[in-house]
């Protein structure tokens, strides 16, 4: 499968490659915003505790399979969701004023 992806990329024009890359970045930002929102709600409801995990960090690492670094970052984001941009701000950069 990975060879198919790499082969198909070689057939793209530069403009198509750049457009796809920008689209992937936007989708990743949206997915990250949804992940943070879901983790914040899980933390609010203490779902991870009822599932038998001592912390949201441990839940992210063990149940979701995130790396230790990703788990730490994810558990810190939920602690201050107001500081995390909304999915609409993540996907589209706002012009500087």
N, C-alpha and C positions, 0 to 999 in steps of 0.2 A: 504494500500500500504506500509506504513512504517513497519508494522509487517512483511510483505513479505520480505522486504529488510533485516531486522534484522534476520529473520529466515534463509534466504539464507546465511548470513554471518557466522552463526554458523557452517555451513557445510564446510566452507573453511579450508584448511590446513593453518598452520602459514605462510608458504612460499607464498601461494596464496593470503592471506590477506595482507601481506607486499607488494607484487607486485601490487595488485589493489590500495592500498593506495598511492604508489609512482606514479602510473599512474594518479590517481585523482589529486594529487598535481601538476603534470606537466600540466595537462589540465587546472587547475585553473590558473596557471601562464600564460599560453598562452591566456586564456580568459581575464585576467587582462591587459595584454599588448595590446590586441586588444581594450579593453574598453578605455584605456588611449589614444591610437592613435585616436580613434573616437571622444573622448571628445576634444582633441587638435584641430582636424579639425573643429568640431562644433564651438569651440571658435574662431578659425581663421575666419570662415565665419559669425560669430555672429548669427548663426541659433537660438540659445536660446533666443536672444533678439527679433528676428522677431516672435518667437512663443509666446512672451508675458512674458518671465521670465526675471527678473531684473539682474540675474547673473547665471553663470554656476552652482554655488552651489545650488541655488533655483531650477534650472532645474533638477539637479540630485536628489534633495530631493523630489520635487513635481511631476515631470513628470516620473522619473524613479523609484521612490519609495525607494530610498536608505535612510538609516538612516542619521541622522545629521552628525555623525562621518564619515561614508562612503562618504557622499557628500562633506564634508570638504576635506577629503583626496583626493578624485577624482579631485576636483577642484584645489587642490594644485599640483597634479601630472602634470596636463596639463600645468601648469605655467612653469614647467621645465622638458619637456619631454626628454631632453638630459641626465638627471640624472636617467632616468628610463631605466632599461635594456631592450634590444630588446627581442622579444618573444623567439628567439633561445637561448639567454643567460639565459632566465628565465627557459626554459624547461630543459636545460642541463647545469649543473654546469661545469664551465671551471676549469681545473686543476690549482692548485696553482703553481706559479713559484718562 
